[in-house]
Amino acid sequence: MNPYSYAKDIFQPNLQLKQTTRNWWHYAVDFPTAHPVRYKKSNTVRGEYFQPRGRNNAALAILLHGVGDFSVIPCKLLAKALARKGMASFILYSVMHSSRMPESVKKRFPHLTSKEWFESHQISVVDLRQVIDWASRRAEINAKKIAAIGISFGGFISAIAMGIDRRIKAAGLIVTGGNNSKIGWEKRSSDFKKEAEYQDIQTSYRQYLDEIAEKGFEKVTPPRESFLTDPMTFAHLLRRRPVLMINARWDEAIPREATLDFWKEAGKPTISWFPATHATIWLWYPFIRRKIVNFLKETL
């Protein structure tokens, strides 16, 4: 079972030039998703493409924001910083952005159904893979130098996508972790009212991880469908591949233990801890930017 498979098709997105500077061309981009859901507003993929001027064979960073609109701001700052270094960027607006979230969902968010949460992961991973499909046909892009940089929910999507799509050569995961049931338990989520139930889920998940490491996730039926939206399910596929993790020491959304669980399962990639919370980590933006730029320059 691979919930992130899709029918590949050659599509021509709409590109609208928004800005020209001495360093880049800035386009607004949209195209139909290959994984439509029941909400029409969610089915148009939107993004911003920063193409460095005078540069062919450029590396591409696909930037994915977190839940809501706030973390689009650092994505835009990173895109411009990368363009100045001769790297292209695509800011992907996920279904967690207000421009793609229907009003009926906004009113209930974050109290969505399990099906809606599952679909949000499916469409987001497929959207990311479609961006790679499109970028790989662009003359100015080197299809062998594509990275995903994800923030929070965007980091979850980046980790899953890198696990199943070898075209992603490197990933930067910012305030991201894994082991979703532990995240829910640490946050005292109502999904885990009893510790015994939580421990049962953890035991079941550990057994599932061992089995998919041996057989592959497509050949194993998960005890819970939610295991297929957990980045840690795909973490073993990131081992010995370029991954940079940037995390907040006092993250109230992604507990340290959940981050470390993912880190260990992914083969202990490079990780940096900043003295910050989930949101205030961006007070350290100049240092984060430098780490990401250097990481991409070294790995792509």
Residue pairs with C-beta under 8 A, 6 or more apart in sequence:
1 217
1 218
1 221
1 222
1 228
2 164
2 217
2 218
3 118
3 121
3 122
3 228
4 122
4 125
4 126
4 129
4 160
4 161
4 164
6 34
6 35
6 126
6 129
6 130
7 34
8 34
8 133
9 34
10 137
11 31
11 32
11 130
11 133
11 134
12 31
13 29
13 30
13 31
13 45
13 134
14 29
14 30
14 31
15 27
15 28
15 29
15 49
16 27
16 28
16 29
17 25
17 26
17 27
18 26
18 27
18 28
18 48
19 25
19 26
20 26
21 53
22 53
23 52
23 53
23 80
23 83
23 84
24 50
24 51
24 52
24 53
24 80
24 83
24 84
25 50
25 51
25 53
26 48
26 49
26 50
26 51
27 48
27 49
27 50
27 51
28 46
28 47
28 48
29 46
29 47
29 48
29 49
29 90
30 44
30 45
30 46
30 47
31 44
31 45
31 130
31 134
32 43
32 44
32 45
33 42
33 43
33 44
33 45
33 123
33 126
33 127
33 130
34 126
34 130
35 122
35 123
35 126
35 127
36 43
36 123
37 43
37 95
37 119
37 123
39 102
39 104
39 105
40 102
41 100
41 101
41 102
42 95
42 100
42 101
42 102
42 123
44 100
45 92
45 93
45 127
45 130
45 131
46 93
46 97
46 99
46 100
47 90
47 91
47 92
47 93
47 131
48 76
48 79
48 90
48 91
49 88
49 89
49 90
49 91
50 79
50 80
50 82
50 83
50 88
50 89
50 90
50 91
51 58
51 83
51 88
51 140
52 58
52 83
52 84
52 86
52 87
52 88
52 140
55 86
55 88
55 140
56 139
56 140
57 140
57 141
57 142
58 86
58 87
58 88
58 140
58 141
58 142
58 145
59 87
59 88
59 142
59 145
59 146
59 147
59 296
59 300
60 87
60 88
60 89
60 90
60 135
60 141
60 142
60 145
60 146
60 147
61 78
61 79
61 82
61 87
61 88
61 89
61 90
61 146
61 147
61 148
61 149
61 296
62 89
62 90
62 92
62 128
62 131
62 132
62 135
62 146
62 147
62 148
62 149
62 158
63 75
63 78
63 79
63 89
63 90
63 91
63 92
63 149
63 150
63 154
64 75
64 92
64 94
64 124
64 128
64 148
64 149
64 150
64 151
64 153
64 154
64 155
64 157
64 158
65 71
65 72
65 75
65 91
65 92
65 93
65 94
65 96
65 97
65 151
65 152
65 153
65 154
66 96
66 151
66 152
66 153
66 154
66 155
66 175
67 96
67 110
67 152
67 153
68 96
68 97
68 98
69 97
69 98
70 279
71 151
71 152
71 154
71 282
72 91
72 93
72 97
73 282
74 151
74 282
74 285
74 288
75 91
75 151
76 91
77 285
77 289
78 89
78 149
78 289
78 292
79 89
79 91
81 289
81 293
82 88
82 89
82 293
82 296
83 89
85 293
85 297
87 296
87 300
88 135
88 140
88 141
90 131
90 135
92 127
92 128
92 131
92 154
93 99
93 100
94 100
94 120
94 124
94 127
94 153
94 154
94 157
95 101
95 120
95 123
95 124
96 120
96 124
96 153
98 106
101 109
105 112
105 116
112 120
114 225
114 226
117 226
117 229
118 225
118 226
118 228
118 229
121 156
121 157
121 160
121 228
121 229
124 153
124 157
125 157
125 160
125 161
125 164
128 148
128 157
128 158
128 161
129 161
129 165
132 146
132 165
132 167
132 168
135 141
135 143
135 146
136 143
136 146
136 167
143 167
144 169
145 169
145 300
146 167
146 168
146 169
146 300
147 168
147 169
147 170
147 171
147 172
147 296
147 299
147 300
148 157
148 158
148 161
148 162
148 168
148 170
148 171
148 172
149 158
149 171
149 172
149 174
149 292
150 156
150 157
150 158
150 159
150 171
150 172
150 173
150 174
150 176
151 174
151 175
151 176
152 174
152 175
152 176
152 253
152 254
152 278
155 173
155 174
155 175
155 176
155 231
156 176
156 178
156 229
156 231
158 168
158 171
158 172
158 173
158 176
159 171
159 173
159 176
159 178
159 231
159 234
159 235
159 238
159 262
159 266
160 229
160 231
160 233
160 234
161 168
162 168
162 171
162 234
162 237
162 238
162 241
162 243
163 233
163 234
163 235
163 237
163 238
164 234
164 237
169 241
169 242
169 299
169 300
170 241
170 242
170 243
170 244
170 295
170 296
170 299
170 300
171 238
171 241
171 242
171 243
171 244
172 243
172 244
172 246
172 292
172 295
172 296
173 243
173 244
173 245
173 246
174 245
174 246
174 247
174 281
174 288
175 246
175 247
175 248
175 251
175 253
175 254
175 278
175 281
176 231
176 245
176 247
176 254
176 259
176 262
177 183
177 231
177 247
177 254
177 255
177 258
177 259
177 260
177 261
177 262
177 263
178 230
178 231
178 232
178 233
178 235
178 258
178 259
178 261
178 262
178 265
179 202
179 205
179 230
179 232
179 257
179 258
179 261
179 262
180 226
180 229
180 230
180 232
180 258
181 191
181 192
181 198
181 201
181 202
181 205
181 226
182 202
182 255
182 257
182 258
182 261
183 189
183 253
183 254
183 255
183 258
184 191
184 192
185 192
185 198
186 255
186 257
186 258
187 252
187 253
187 255
192 198
192 201
201 224
204 223
204 224
205 223
205 224
205 227
205 230
208 220
208 222
208 223
208 227
208 233
209 232
209 233
209 236
209 265
211 220
212 219
212 220
212 233
212 236
213 236
217 228
217 233
217 234
222 228
222 233
227 233
231 262
232 261
232 262
232 265
235 262
235 265
235 266
235 267
236 265
236 266
236 267
238 266
238 267
238 269
239 266
239 267
240 267
242 269
242 295
242 299
243 266
243 269
243 270
244 269
244 270
244 271
244 272
244 291
244 292
244 295
245 259
245 263
245 269
245 270
245 271
245 272
246 271
246 272
246 274
246 281
246 288
246 291
246 292
247 254
247 256
247 259
247 271
247 272
247 273
247 274
247 281
248 254
248 273
248 274
248 276
248 277
248 278
248 280
248 281
249 256
249 273
249 274
249 275
249 276
250 275
250 276
250 277
251 259
251 276
251 277
251 278
251 281
252 277
252 278
253 278
254 278
259 271
263 269
263 271
270 295
272 291
274 281
274 284
274 287
274 288
276 283
276 284
281 288
282 288
